Amino acid sequence: MTKTPGAPGTSAAAQEPDLPIDAIRPPRPGRWIAALVAGFVLVWLAYTIIVNENLHWDVIVAYLGDGRVLGGLWVTIQLTVLSMAIGLALGVLAAVMQLSGSAVLRGASALYTWFFRGTPLLVQLIFWFNIGLVFPTFGIGVPFDGPKLFQWQANELITPFTAALLGLGINEGAYMAEIVRAGIRSVDPGQREAAESLGMSHRQVLRRVVLPQAMRVIVPPTGNQFISMLKTTSMVSVIAGAELLTVSQRIYLGNFEVIAMLIVASIWYMVLTTIASVGQHFLEKRFERGHHALPARIRRNLRPFGRGNA
């Protein structure tokens, strides 16, 4: 039975009529001043860059589509994708080892992340490029100086591209290990216990239950790492890795257009990072969709009951 406004048991809040809220935003002159100053600075910078004859915009436009620059761009993309794939695989493996019950596996994983996070990436790249000074040959066979079935010369095997791939990929794996470990720990332990009670093995629990839920935490920092890797590949120029910056340096050593070629490389780096940022945005929305759908659906289903009880 519907209660009348004066009936006993009716709450005071239900008897009061709903009044419209006429909120007035307080003036914020500081915000307007800051916006005007920022806009003025941006316009001034744009004007200064565009009209500056020393930048040689005709050279920049001419070399944006140069075949050598596009070739270096393709090497940069290859290094980024392959290094992230290696880093992600090593990161997942190291994270699982850190969460293992074996002290040996935990110690090996901790040593790996400690060493490669503690030494500069530039040092690692130079080390891998000169690994032939320490190990002149690589082979497959019996360990401890036993006979070798296959053997290769280090200088022939470790090219600048291979050295860059090893340096970037192994270094990235140390950082991805911490990201994946944090994602796995974010999953409620009850999920694992429920899966184990159904008879799933440890590998099945990890692959079917834990990792799919951990992806919501893993994807955002992984996207940031991918974008950072796009720019980190420029460090490969110290070993002449033929990526975008190395090619740009070789060109300006011939035409002496140092600033113009650096701007060309910067424009392509910004294009790549923009595309990666857009992809990261949609990928995050994809993994967030299931997380936000259930609470919203619960609130939507409970709303009629809340109105009826008022």
C-alpha positions in Angstrom: 0.0 0.0 0.0 1.3 3.4 -0.9 2.0 5.7 2.0 0.6 9.2 2.1 2.8 12.2 3.1 1.2 12.4 6.5 1.0 8.7 7.2 2.9 7.3 10.2 6.2 5.8 9.3 6.9 8.1 6.4 10.5 9.5 6.5 11.0 13.3 6.7 13.1 13.1 3.6 10.2 11.7 1.6 7.8 14.5 2.8 10.1 17.3 1.7 9.7 18.4 -2.0 12.7 18.1 -4.3 14.2 21.5 -4.8 16.2 22.4 -7.9 19.9 23.0 -7.4 20.9 26.4 -8.8 24.7 26.1 -8.4 26.9 29.0 -9.6 30.5 28.4 -10.5 32.8 30.8 -8.7 35.0 32.9 -10.9 38.5 31.7 -11.4 40.6 34.5 -12.8 43.9 32.6 -12.2 42.8 29.8 -14.6 42.0 32.3 -17.4 45.3 34.1 -16.9 47.2 30.8 -17.0 45.3 29.7 -20.1 46.1 33.0 -21.9 49.8 32.8 -20.9 50.0 29.2 -22.1 48.3 30.0 -25.3 50.5 32.9 -26.0 53.7 30.8 -25.4 52.4 28.1 -27.7 51.6 30.6 -30.5 55.0 32.3 -30.0 56.9 28.9 -30.1 55.0 27.8 -33.3 55.7 31.1 -35.0 59.4 31.0 -34.1 59.8 27.5 -35.3 57.9 28.0 -38.6 59.6 31.3 -39.7 63.1 30.2 -38.6 65.1 29.9 -41.8 67.9 28.0 -40.1 65.7 25.0 -39.6 65.6 24.3 -43.4 62.0 23.0 -43.6 62.5 22.2 -47.3 65.2 19.7 -46.4 63.0 18.2 -43.6 60.1 17.7 -46.0 62.4 16.2 -48.7 63.9 13.7 -46.3 60.7 12.6 -44.5 60.0 10.1 -47.3 63.6 9.3 -48.2 64.2 5.6 -48.7 67.1 5.4 -46.3 65.0 7.1 -43.6 62.1 4.7 -44.2 64.5 1.8 -44.1 65.7 2.9 -40.7 62.1 3.4 -39.6 61.4 -0.2 -40.5 64.4 -1.5 -38.5 63.2 0.6 -35.5 59.7 -1.0 -35.7 61.3 -4.5 -36.0 63.5 -3.9 -33.0 60.7 -2.6 -30.9 58.3 -5.5 -31.6 60.8 -8.3 -31.3 62.4 -6.8 -28.2 59.1 -6.4 -26.5 58.1 -10.0 -27.4 61.4 -11.3 -25.9 61.0 -9.0 -22.9 57.4 -10.1 -22.3 58.3 -13.8 -22.6 61.2 -13.4 -20.2 59.1 -11.3 -17.9 56.3 -13.8 -17.6 58.9 -16.6 -16.9 60.7 -14.5 -14.3 57.5 -13.5 -12.6 56.3 -17.1 -12.4 59.7 -18.1 -11.0 59.5 -15.3 -8.4 56.1 -16.7 -7.2 57.4 -20.2 -7.2 57.7 -22.3 -4.0 61.3 -23.2 -4.9 64.0 -21.0 -3.3 66.4 -21.7 -6.2 63.9 -20.5 -8.8 63.1 -17.4 -6.7 66.8 -16.6 -6.3 67.6 -17.1 -10.0 64.7 -14.7 -10.9 65.7 -12.2 -8.3 69.4 -12.3 -9.6 68.2 -11.7 -13.2 66.1 -8.7 -12.4 68.7 -7.3 -10.0 71.5 -7.5 -12.5 69.7 -6.2 -15.7 67.8 -3.5 -13.9 71.0 -2.4 -12.0 73.3 -2.0 -15.0 72.8 0.8 -17.7 71.2 -0.3 -21.0 73.9 1.5 -22.9 76.6 -0.6 -21.2 74.6 -3.8 -22.0 74.3 -2.9 -25.7 78.1 -2.3 -25.9 78.8 -5.5 -24.1 76.6 -7.6 -26.4 78.2 -6.0 -29.4 81.7 -6.9 -28.1 80.8 -10.3 -26.7 83.2 -11.9 -29.2 86.1 -10.5 -27.1 85.0 -12.8 -24.2 83.6 -15.7 -26.1 85.2 -15.9 -29.6 83.0 -18.9 -30.5 79.5 -20.3 -29.6 78.7 -23.9 -29.9 76.3 -26.7 -29.0 77.6 -29.9 -27.5 78.9 -31.4 -24.3 79.4 -28.7 -21.6 82.7 -28.1 -19.7 84.9 -28.0 -22.8 83.5 -31.1 -24.2 83.2 -31.9 -28.0 80.9 -29.5 -29.9 78.3 -30.6 -32.5 77.8 -27.1 -34.0 80.1 -24.1 -33.6 79.9 -20.5 -34.9 82.2 -17.5 -34.8 80.9 -14.8 -32.4 81.7 -11.9 -34.8 79.6 -13.6 -37.5 76.7 -14.5 -35.3 76.4 -11.3 -33.2 75.6 -8.6 -35.8 74.6 -5.0 -34.7 70.9 -6.0 -35.1 71.4 -9.2 -33.0 73.3 -7.4 -30.3 70.6 -4.7 -30.2 67.9 -7.4 -29.9 69.7 -9.2 -27.1 70.4 -6.0 -25.2 66.9 -4.5 -25.5 65.0 -7.7 -25.1 66.8 -9.1 -22.1 66.9 -5.7 -20.3 63.1 -5.3 -21.0 62.4 -8.7 -19.5 63.8 -7.6 -16.1 61.2 -4.7 -16.0 58.4 -6.8 -17.4 59.0 -9.4 -14.7 58.0 -6.8 -12.0 55.0 -5.7 -14.1 53.7 -9.2 -14.6 54.4 -10.1 -10.9 52.3 -7.2 -9.8 49.5 -8.2 -12.1 49.5 -11.8 -10.9 49.4 -10.6 -7.2 46.5 -8.4 -8.0 44.2 -11.4 -8.6 42.3 -12.5 -5.6 43.9 -15.7 -4.1 40.4 -17.1 -3.9 40.2 -17.4 -7.6 43.3 -19.7 -7.6 41.9 -21.8 -4.8 38.5 -22.2 -6.6 40.3 -23.3 -9.8 42.5 -25.7 -7.9 39.4 -27.2 -6.1 38.0 -28.0 -9.6 41.1 -30.1 -10.3 43.0 -27.7 -12.5 46.8 -28.0 -12.6 49.1 -25.1 -11.7 49.7 -24.4 -15.4 46.0 -24.4 -16.2 45.2 -22.1 -13.3 47.8 -19.7 -14.4 46.8 -19.7 -18.1 43.0 -19.9 -17.8 42.3 -18.0 -14.5 45.1 -15.9 -13.2 46.7 -14.3 -16.3 43.4 -13.3 -18.0 42.4 -11.4 -14.9 45.9 -10.0 -14.4 45.9 -8.5 -17.9 43.8 -5.5 -16.7 46.7 -4.5 -14.4 49.5 -5.6 -16.8 48.3 -3.9 -20.0 48.7 -0.2 -19.1 52.3 -0.4 -17.9 53.2 -2.7 -20.8 51.8 -0.2 -23.2 54.0 2.5 -21.6 57.0 0.1 -21.9 56.2 -0.4 -25.6 56.1 3.4 -26.2 59.3 3.8 -24.3 61.0 1.0 -26.3 60.2 2.9 -29.5 62.4 5.7 -28.3 64.9 3.5 -26.5 65.9 1.9 -29.8 67.7 5.2 -30.6 70.4 4.0 -28.2 71.3 1.4 -30.7 73.0 4.1 -32.7 76.1 3.6 -30.5 76.7 0.2 -32.1 75.6 1.3 -35.6 72.4 -0.7 -35.6 70.9 0.9 -38.8 67.8 2.1 -37.0 66.2 5.5 -37.5 68.6 7.6 -35.6 71.7 5.8 -37.0 70.5 6.4 -40.6 69.7 10.1 -39.8 73.2 10.5 -38.4 74.8 8.9 -41.5 72.8 11.3 -43.7 73.7 14.5 -41.9 77.4 13.5 -41.8 77.1 13.8 -45.6 74.9 16.8 -46.1 75.7 18.6 -42.8 72.0 19.2 -42.1 72.3 18.1 -38.5 69.2 19.8 -37.0 67.0 19.1 -40.0 67.8 15.3 -39.9 67.3 15.2 -36.2 63.9 16.8 -36.7 63.1 14.2 -39.4 63.9 11.4 -36.9 61.9 13.1 -34.2 58.8 13.5 -36.4 58.8 9.8 -37.2 59.3 8.9 -33.5 56.3 11.1 -32.6 54.2 9.4 -35.3 55.1 5.9 -34.0 54.4 6.9 -30.4 51.1 8.5 -31.3 50.0 5.3 -33.1 51.1 3.2 -30.2 49.3 5.5 -27.7 46.0 5.2 -29.6 46.4 1.4 -29.7 47.1 1.3 -26.0 44.0 3.4 -25.3 41.7 1.0 -27.1 43.4 -2.1 -25.7 43.0 -0.7 -22.1 39.3 -0.1 -22.8 38.9 -3.6 -24.1 40.3 -5.1 -20.9 38.5 -2.7 -18.6 35.1 -3.5 -20.2 34.5 -6.6 -18.3 35.7 -5.1 -15.1 33.3 -2.2 -15.1 30.3 -4.0 -16.7 29.4 -6.1 -13.6 29.3 -3.3 -11.0 27.3 -1.2 -13.4 24.9 -4.0 -14.1 24.4 -4.7 -10.4 23.7 -1.0 -9.7 21.3 -0.8 -12.6 19.4 -4.0 -11.3 19.2 -2.7 -7.8 18.0 0.8 -8.6 14.3 -0.1 -8.9 14.4 -1.9 -5.5 16.0 1.2 -3.9 13.2 3.4 -5.3 10.5 1.1 -4.1 11.8 1.0 -0.5 12.1 4.8 -0.3 
